[in-house]
């Protein structure tokens, strides 16, 4: 689904047309091969970055799932924040 979204995104096409053309030089050989090399390099780098983010998120999720005290602390913290915001709204002057 993400792939289809990115392929159909016109902003992505504008980005590639405006940025990639700055790195293509006809005197260095085939424009098609230069564009293909540049595009494949960008895809590999994006894949590695996204894979790193996914692996880190999975590790953090696993770490948090094995610590029930973290869930209690998170609920207490969020409850305190929401109560504080509610109190601030209750005592603030209305315009």
Secondary structure, DSSP 4 states (H G I P E B T S, - for coil): -HHHHHHT-HHHHHHHHHHGGGG--GGGS-HHHHHHHHHHHHHHHHHHHHHHHHHHHHHHHHHHHT-HHHHHHHHHHHHHHHHHHHHHHHHSPP-
